[in-house]
Amino acid sequence: MALSAFDKGKLKIAAHVREELDLAGIHFQSIQCKSGGIQTHPDTARLTVTVDGNPSYMDFKTAEVEDCESIVVGEVWHKIAGFIGRLK
């Protein structure tokens, strides 16, 4: 079964966040990028990063995630940079 643009985007976002956390020297316990379920709307992906046992999250709309199917760019890149800046 082939991955959708949304699923590929979630993987790219998680990989990008891992790389940026490593570059920032932030040690983390986990990175998750999930959608659906009881905590998020079906058209939303929730990125959760756990640092020092404290989870922090931010949400992305479907279009934002699908735009990252190949590479994380634009507004999503800036949102992630701000998110990581708050984790420091």
N, C-alpha and C positions, 0 to 999 in steps of 0.2 A: 504494500500500500504506500503510495507516494504521500509525502508531507505537503500540506497546504502552505500557501504563502504566510498565513498567520502562524502556523507551527514553526516554519523556518525562521520567521522573524523573532519568535520567542527564544529560539536557540541562539540566534545571533546576538540578541540583547543580553542574554545571560553570559555568553562568551565575552562580549565586550565589557560587561561590568566586571567579570573576573580579571580581565587584563588591566583595566583601569585601577581596580583595588590593589593589584600587585604593584603597579607602577607607583601608586600613592603610598605603598608600604603599610596598607591597612590589612591586618590579619582578620580573617573572617571564618566563621564556622560553616555557613551554608549560603548558597544562592539558589533561589527558586523563581521561576517565571511560569505562573499557572493562570488558567482561565476557567470560567465556569464554576460550578460548585455553589455552596451557600454563601460564600463571602464576597464573591465578585459577580457582576453582571455578565451575561454571556458574551457581550461585545467588548469586554475589558480583559486585559492581561495584567496581573498583579506581580510585580517584581518585589521579592522579599529577600533582604540581606541580613544575616545575623552576625553581629560583631559584639564580642565580649558578652555573649548570651542575650543580647538585646536585639530583637527583630525590628527592622525599619522597612517600610514599604512605600512604593509609589505605583500608581496605576497608569496604564497606557490604553488608549482606544484602539479599536481594530485597525483603522487606517494607519495609525502610527506604527503599529507592529508590522503590518504588511509592507510598509515602506522600508523596513529593515530586513527584508527577505535576503538581500545580498550583502549589505553592509549597513552599519548603524551611522546615520547621517542626520543633518539638519536639526530640527527642533528636538528630536529624541536624544540626539547626542548632547545637546545643551542641557536638557532635563536631567540626564544621567550625570553629567559633570556637576551640576548643582546638588544633586542627591548625594554624590560621593563626597563633595565638599562639606556637607552637613554631617557626614559620618566621622570625619576626622576629629 
